[in-house]
């Protein structure tokens, strides 16, 4: 049990910035990975474990690709 806490406190953390206009109108970004939840304020910098920062980045990239695909489909439909 003590070893798990030691690992948790030694986990590498990185600083991220969550844009204020990401997602919905909620003032916070909710992130959950493997049952561990984070509520990060939008428009501010936060320190999070590296794997959480990577998941946020992956999610933002997926959203960007989806938006691009939708734009391409709309443009094709209008021709």
N, C-alpha and C positions, 0 to 999 in steps of 0.2 A: 504494500500500500504506500509506504513512504517513498519507494522508488518511482511510482507513478507520479506523485506530486513533484518529485525532483525533476523528472523528465519534463513535466508541464511547465515548471518555472524556468527551465533551461532552454525551452523552445525558442528558436530564433523568431524575432518579431521584426516586421518592416513597417514603414510608414506609408500609408496610402491616402489619397484624396478622393472622396466620393463627391462627384459633381452635384450641385443643387438640383439640376434639371434632369436627373436620371430616373427613369421609371415613372411611377405615379406621383401624386401630389403629397404623399406621405413624407414628413420631414426626416424620416430615417430609412436606411436601407437594411432590410432584414436578410441575414445570411445564415444558413444552417448547413453544416457539413458533419456527417456522421453523428447526428444527434446533439451537436454542440451549436448553440445559437449565438449570434452576434447581432446587435442592433446598433448600427453605425450612423451617426448624424450626417446628413447631407450638407455639402458646402463647407465641410471641415476636414481636417487631417486626423487620422486615427492610427494607432499602433495595433497591428493584428499579426497573428502567426502567418508565416510565409505561405502555408498552404491555403489559407483563407484569401490572401491577396491574389494568389494565382487563380483561385476559383472565381473571384470577382472579375478579374481580367478576362478569363475564359467566357464568363457570362456576357460581359460587355461586347466581346468580339462576336459571339454568336448572335447577339441582338443586332449588331451592325450589319452582319451578313444577311440576316433576315430582312432588315430594312432595305438593303440594296436589292435583294431578290424581289421584294414587293414593288419597289420603284421600277425595276425592269419589266415586271409583269404588267404594271399599270401603263407604262409607256407602250408596250407591245399591244395592249388592248385598245389604246387610243388611235393606233395607226390603221 
